Amino acid sequence: MLNNVSLMGRLTRDPELRHTQNQNVPVASFTLACNRDYSTNGQNEADFIDIVAWKKTAEFVGKHFRKGQLVAVQGRIQSRKWQDTDGKNRVAIEVVAEKVHFAEKKAGSAAPQTTGPGNMSAYTAPDPSSGFVDIEDDDGELPF
């Protein structure tokens, strides 16, 4: 079975960074507004997806992301069941983020940053003396 999701959207609010009570594990919660591929009566529609990130990814999200930023998330869908204070059964469906990426440049930044298991460092633009340079005006066409 496969449970894999990739989303891109804007943060609806600043991420909330907390720590679990028992083991003090960092956890960040946030919501992405993800536009749909179509509009109804000329109005764009969006879905609001709840995201949760754990440990180093949660710390990164809590430190670097703010409301309104365009963010890409890779992870898996998870459901949780619990009883509320009135004894009613509740279910939450959310995305557990395994990787979180900046999807647009920050003001004054050379390129987007990324984080996730095995990749906790920010992107560094190539040294021009290496012969590799960032393409500023990419037309999206392959050169062959």
TAQUI-V109157 format. One record per pair of residues at least 4 apart in sequence whose ideal C-beta (glycine too) atoms are under 8 Angstrom apart, sorted by the first residue. I is the first residue (numbers start at 1). J is the second residue. If there is no record, write none. Layout:
I_J ; I_J
//
This chain:
3_76 ; 3_77 ; 4_74 ; 4_75 ; 4_76 ; 5_73 ; 5_74 ; 5_75 ; 5_76 ; 5_77 ; 5_95 ; 6_72 ; 6_73 ; 6_74 ; 7_32 ; 7_34 ; 7_49 ; 7_51 ; 7_72 ; 7_73 ; 7_95 ; 8_32 ; 8_34 ; 8_70 ; 8_71 ; 8_72 ; 8_73 ; 8_103 ; 9_32 ; 9_33 ; 9_34 ; 9_35 ; 9_46 ; 9_49 ; 9_70 ; 9_71 ; 10_32 ; 10_33 ; 10_68 ; 10_69 ; 10_70 ; 10_71 ; 11_15 ; 11_30 ; 11_31 ; 11_32 ; 11_33 ; 11_65 ; 11_66 ; 11_67 ; 11_68 ; 11_69 ; 11_71 ; 12_30 ; 12_31 ; 12_32 ; 12_33 ; 12_48 ; 12_67 ; 13_30 ; 13_31 ; 13_67 ; 14_30 ; 14_65 ; 14_66 ; 14_67 ; 15_28 ; 15_29 ; 15_30 ; 15_53 ; 15_61 ; 15_62 ; 15_65 ; 16_28 ; 16_29 ; 16_30 ; 16_62 ; 17_26 ; 17_27 ; 17_28 ; 17_58 ; 17_59 ; 17_61 ; 17_62 ; 18_26 ; 18_27 ; 18_28 ; 18_29 ; 19_24 ; 19_25 ; 19_26 ; 19_27 ; 20_24 ; 20_25 ; 20_27 ; 25_54 ; 25_55 ; 26_54 ; 26_55 ; 26_56 ; 26_58 ; 26_59 ; 26_62 ; 27_52 ; 27_53 ; 27_54 ; 27_58 ; 28_52 ; 28_53 ; 28_54 ; 28_57 ; 28_58 ; 28_59 ; 28_61 ; 28_62 ; 29_50 ; 29_51 ; 29_52 ; 30_50 ; 30_51 ; 30_53 ; 30_61 ; 30_65 ; 31_48 ; 31_49 ; 31_50 ; 31_51 ; 32_48 ; 32_49 ; 32_51 ; 32_71 ; 32_73 ; 33_46 ; 33_47 ; 33_48 ; 34_46 ; 34_47 ; 34_48 ; 34_49 ; 35_44 ; 35_45 ; 35_46 ; 36_44 ; 36_45 ; 36_46 ; 36_47 ; 38_45 ; 39_43 ; 39_44 ; 39_45 ; 40_45 ; 49_94 ; 49_95 ; 50_92 ; 50_93 ; 50_94 ; 50_95 ; 51_73 ; 51_75 ; 51_94 ; 51_95 ; 51_96 ; 51_97 ; 52_78 ; 52_94 ; 52_95 ; 52_96 ; 52_97 ; 53_57 ; 53_58 ; 53_60 ; 53_61 ; 53_96 ; 53_97 ; 53_100 ; 54_58 ; 54_96 ; 55_59 ; 56_60 ; 56_115 ; 56_120 ; 57_61 ; 57_97 ; 57_98 ; 57_99 ; 57_100 ; 57_115 ; 57_116 ; 57_117 ; 58_62 ; 59_63 ; 60_64 ; 60_100 ; 60_115 ; 60_120 ; 61_65 ; 61_97 ; 61_100 ; 61_115 ; 64_102 ; 64_113 ; 65_69 ; 65_71 ; 65_100 ; 69_102 ; 69_103 ; 69_104 ; 70_102 ; 70_103 ; 70_104 ; 71_100 ; 71_101 ; 71_102 ; 71_103 ; 72_100 ; 72_101 ; 72_102 ; 72_103 ; 73_95 ; 73_97 ; 73_99 ; 73_100 ; 73_101 ; 74_97 ; 74_98 ; 74_99 ; 74_100 ; 74_101 ; 74_116 ; 75_95 ; 75_96 ; 75_97 ; 75_98 ; 75_99 ; 76_95 ; 76_96 ; 76_98 ; 77_93 ; 77_94 ; 77_95 ; 77_96 ; 78_93 ; 78_94 ; 78_95 ; 78_96 ; 79_91 ; 79_92 ; 79_93 ; 79_94 ; 80_91 ; 80_92 ; 80_94 ; 81_89 ; 81_90 ; 81_91 ; 82_89 ; 82_90 ; 82_92 ; 83_87 ; 83_88 ; 83_89 ; 83_90 ; 84_88 ; 84_90 ; 98_116 ; 98_117 ; 99_114 ; 99_115 ; 99_116 ; 99_117 ; 99_119 ; 100_114 ; 100_115 ; 100_116 ; 101_112 ; 101_113 ; 101_114 ; 101_115 ; 102_106 ; 102_112 ; 102_113 ; 102_114 ; 103_112 ; 104_112 ; 105_109 ; 105_110 ; 105_111 ; 105_112 ; 106_113 ; 109_113 ; 110_123 ; 110_124 ; 110_125 ; 110_134 ; 111_123 ; 111_125 ; 111_134 ; 112_123 ; 113_122 ; 113_123 ; 114_119 ; 114_122 ; 114_123 ; 115_119 ; 115_120 ; 116_120 ; 125_134 ; 126_130 ; 126_132 ; 126_133 ; 126_134 ; 127_132 ; 128_133
//
